[in-house]
Amino acid sequence: MWLNNLRFPGEEPARDILVEGMAIVDSRASSEGGDDGLSFDGALVFPGLINSHDHLDFNLFPALANGVYADYRDWGRDIHTINKSTIDAVLQIPQPLRVLWGVYKNLLNGFTTVVNHGVRLNVPLGLVTVFQDCHNLHSVGFERNWRWKLNRPLRDHHPFVLHTGEGTDGRSEREIDQLLRWNLFRRPLIGVHGVAMTEEQAAAFRALVWCPASNYSLLNRTAPIAKLKRRVPIVFGTDSTLTAGWNSWAQIRQARNEGAMTDAELLATLTTAPAAVWRLANRGELAKGSRADLVIARPKGGTAGSAYDAGTQSGMDAFFGLDPEDLLLVLHEGRILLFDVSIRDMLMEAGMGDLDFDFTRCGRKYVVGDVPGLMAEIKDYYPAARFPSMLTE
């Protein structure tokens, strides 16, 4: 299947991409192409994004914060006192439903791989890749017996992932020192948040997951990425709706507005950098031999009948200006998981199968599986559940 007349973020010449099975097998300049395949009028194409931090079963929570906190411990104590009834109500939803909704949250935002933090989950097959090949500890403050778990003999090579430096006080910085001092066997560490992290501390980690929206929600400050990026690879995480918004693109723009990274560096935190950090083979780029995880999107200003409008946003502004409603097509392992109503006829004419059987319509998007049914079942358990307006318009 040729996907024709596509533009990479920040690049001008249009390209065509050939997908066969689960892989990208060829690419060509659009000027060299023919009439075969699907034509997207210069829409953006980019690798399926990689979300390096989410709690998949926490994405039906509303944002819970009652002020600005010194660290995650203060936040945890506060919400379990003031917001206990809300927490109990959400936890009445069976975990499989909460996990499935968390997976769909990522798909609807253009993530084709997501790293789950927490207990190992049973995840639905046939949707996005959920990465769990790591040892998850919550934090030095909340993980019982963390020293033993970190240093237990005969551990495999997988990294240890934990919230660290999640605060603005001296205790949060000292907590990182404590973790490093007790990492007796020099296990590979991937830190999450790192708001209190110093450059010296950063050098001891394999990577740092940056979650700016979550940090500002709880702490009104985020990690000093402009300094830390010199000492440790940075990857991007959304966290869950418990501490950050549903629209991951708004979070990405928030990161851009920090000015701590170039546009190319920030794009890399969502693509090539996490592919390297998590050792995900053949992901994070659109190269020959890469897995066919990719997203096609209409930049702001495009109309329903046209994929692209060059007169509005261009260059990297077009990429960072996206929102979930702008996604036209999401492929995971070469399989269509989501498409916009504006390209339905084109897909049908190309013989893409019985779309009405495999997909359900949610607003202007067709999504694989029964998303409306899932939302209705969730509301049976938790009537106060709120879903993105793009799914019900």
N, C-alpha and C positions, 0 to 999 in steps of 0.2 A: 504494500500500500504506500503510494507516494503521497506525502503531505507537502503541498507546493506553495511557493510564494510566501515564505515566512522570514521574519527578521529576528535576529538575536538581540537581546538588550544591549544598547550602545553601539550596535553595528548597523550599517546602512544597507549594503548589498543584500538582496533577498536570496534565500536558499531554499532548496527542496530537500526533504529527508525521506529516505526509504526505510520503512519498517516491515520486517518479515518475522513472524513468530514473536518471540520475546525481545528481539534485538533490533538496533539500528544497524543496517547493513550497507548503507551508502548515503552520500550527500552530493549535491551538485548546485552550481549557480542556477538560479531560477531562469536566467536567460538561455540556459542550455536545455531546459525541460520541454516536455510536450504537453499534451492534453490529458495524459493519464493521471489518475489519482484525484485528490481533493485539493481545491484551490482556496486559499485563505486571504487573498487580497492584501498581503503584507502585514498580517497580524503578527504579534509577538510570539515567539516560541522560546522556551527555556526548560532546563531539566526539571523533572518532578522535584519539588523542594523537600528538604530533609529537616524535620523538626527534632531538635536534639533534646528537648525536655517537655514532657507533658505527663500529667497524671490522668490517664484515659478515663478512669471511673469517677473523676471529679468535675466533669464538664457540664453537669446539670445544676451545679451550685450557682447562685448569684454571687457577685463579688461581695466578700465579707471583710469589712474593715470599718472600724469605728473611730479612726483617727490616724495619726502618724506614730509609728512604733520605733523603739530603739533596736529591736531585733525580732527574729521569728519566734522566739520563746514568748516574748510579751504578746505578740499577735495571737499565738496559739491559745494562750491562757484567756485572752480577752474574748475571742469569738466563741470559745467553748462555754463561756459564762453568759455573755449577752445574746449570742445567736444560737443557743443550744436547740431551740425548737425548730429553727430552719434546718440545721444540720441533721437532726433526727428525722425530719420529714423527707429530706432528699435521700438519706440512707435507707428509707423504706422501699425505694425503687430497687428491684433486684439488680445485683451487680452486672449480670450479662447485658441488661438493657443499658445501663450506664456506660459500660465499656463500648458497646456498639455505637451509641451516640457519640462518644469520644472519637471513635474511628471516623465517623461521618464528618465530625467537625473538621478534622484534618483534611479529609478528601475535598470537602467543599471549599477549603482555602488553598487547594493546590499542592498539598503535601502528599507525596506518595510513599514516604518512609517517615515513621515517627518512633522516637525512643521513649519507651514508657518507664517511668520511675515509680518504684513501689514493688509490691509483691508481684510475682509472676502471674500473669493473667491468661486465661483461655480466651483467645481472640478469634473473631470470625475470619474464615478463609475467603479469598477471592476479592478482598478489598485492598487497602493499602498495607504495606509491609510494616509490622510492628516489631521493632528490634528490642530484644530482651536478653541478649548474650552479654550480660554484665552482672556484677554483684552490686545490688542496690542497698545502700544504707541510707537512712533518712538524713541523719545529721549527728554530730557529736552530742548535741543536747538531747535529742529525742530517741536515738537508737540504743536500745538496751544491749549491753555487752558488745559494744562496737569494737573495742580493742581486740577481743577474742575473735570476732568475726573477720576483722581485717587481717589478723596474723595467724589464723588457723592454718596448720600445716597442710601441705598437699593441695593447695588451691590451684586452680587452673590459671591460664594466662589472661583471662578476661579482666577488664579494668573494674575498679571500684568507683561507683558514682554516688556522690552525696552532696546535699546542700552544705555549703561552707561559706563562712564570711557573710552570712545573710543578716547584716545589721550595720549600724553606724556607730556603735559604741566600742570601747576598748575590749570588751569581752568577746566580741565577734572576731576581732583580729587575733586575740590570744587563742581562740578556739582553733584557728588554722594552724598556729604553731603547735598546739597540742596534737592535732591530727598528724602533722608531719613528724613530730617527735616519736609518736607511737607507731608509725609505719615502719616497723622493724625490718621487714623483708623487702622494703622498697616496692610495694605493690604499685602498679600503674593507677594513678588517681585522676579522675575527671571531676572537677568541682563545678557546682551549679551556683550561680549568683555572684559570689566573690565581691560583694560591695565593699567589704572591709579589707580586701586583699592588697598586699603590697607587691611590688615588682619582684622582690627577692623571694617571697612566698610563691609567686606565680611560676617561677622557674622549676619548682618541684612537681608540677602537675603536667599530665599529658595534654590536657585541654581545659578550657573554661567555657561553660555554657552561659551565655549572656541572655538574660530575660528582663529587659529594661521596663516593660510595662508592669510586670509583677513587682519589680523593685520600687518603682515610683508609687504604686498603689499602697504598699505597706510602709515604705521607709522614706518616701519623697527624695530618694537619691538612687543612683545606679552605680555600677562598677566603673572604676577609672580606666575604661577600655583603651583610651589613647596611650596610656602608659603600659598597661598589662599586655597589649598585643605585641609589644617588643620582646616579651619573654615567654609567651605561651600562645598556642593556637586558640583562636576564638571561634566558637560555633553558636548558632542562634537557637533559642528555645522560646516557646510561647507561654509555658506553664498552662494551668487549667483556668477555667472561668471562675474558680474560687478567688483568684487574685489578679486576673487579667481579662480583657474583653474577648468576645467571641471572634471578632474580625482580626485575624492575624496580620493582615496587610496594614492595618492601622498601627499595629505594634512595630512592624518593619519600618514604617515611615517615622515613628517615634525614634527608633534607633538611628535612622538617617539624620534626623534633626539634631541629634546629639553632636554630630560633627566629629566623632571620634575615629571614624573610618572613612576611607574613600568609598565611592559607589561600588567600585570593583571589589574591594575588600568585603563590604557588607554582602554583596551578592555571593561571594565565596563562602561566607558563614552559613549560607543556606544550601550550598551545592558541593563544591569540591572539598572544602575544609572538613565538613562532617563525614563525607565519604572516606577521607583519609583517616580521621580520628577514630571512627567506628569500624574501619576496615571493611567497608562495603564495596565489594568488587564491582567494577563496571557501572558505577552510579555517579551522579553529580555532574555529568557533562553529556553533551550531545555529540559523541564521536562514534566513528565506525567501530562496532563491537560492543558499544555500551548497551546496557539494558534499556529497553524502550519504555522508560518512565519519562513522560514529558507532558508539558502543559502548553496549550495555545490559548492566547487571551486577546481580547479586543481592548486596546488602550482607550482611555477616556476620550469621548468625542465620536467614537464609532457609532453607527446607527444599527438598528436591528437587521437591516438588510445588507450591511457591509461590515466586514471584519475590522477595517482599519480606516482611520481618518487622519492623514498625515498633517492636517492643518492645525491640530490641537496640541497633542503631546508627542514629543519625539525623544530620541536618545534614551538615557537612563531614566529621565523623568517619566517616560511612558511606562516603564517597568514599575517604578516605585509609586506610581499613581494608581496602580490597580487595586481593585476590591474583589471580593468573591463573586459578585454578580457579573464581573467582566470576563470570567473564564468561559471560553468557548468549548474546550475539549480537554479532558484529562485521560491520559493513557497510563496504565500500570502494567508492566510486563507485556506490553503490546496490546493490551485489552482495553477497550473503551469503558470507563467507569462513569463518566459524566460528560454531557454535552448540552449546549445551549439550544433553545428552540429554534433559533435563527439558522442553524445548520442541519436541522432534522431532515429536510427534503434532500439535501446534498448527500447525507449519509444513506438515506433510503435508496436514492438513485444509484449509489455506488455499491448496492447489494450488501449492506452491513448487517443484514439479518432482521429478525422480528423485534424491532426496537420496543414496540408496545408491550411485548411479553417480558423482555429482560429489564425494562426500566419503568420507573414511575415518574410522573411529572410533578415537580415542586416549584411553583412559580414559573420562571422562565428556564428552569433547568430540568433536564432528564437525568435521573441518578439511578444507578444499578441498585436493585433491591427495593424493598417496600418502606421507604422513608416516611410517608404519611402514616402508614400503619404503626411504625415504631413510635412516632410522636404521639399518636392516639393512645398507645399502650402505656407510654410513660405518664401521660396525663391521668390515666386511670389510677395510678399510684400517687401521683403528685400533681394535683390540679393547678398548682401555681407555676408549673414549669413554663418557661418562656423560650420561644424558638425564634431564629432570625426571620425578619419580615420577608426576606427574599424567597423563603420557602413557602410562603402562604399568599403572596400577592397574586 
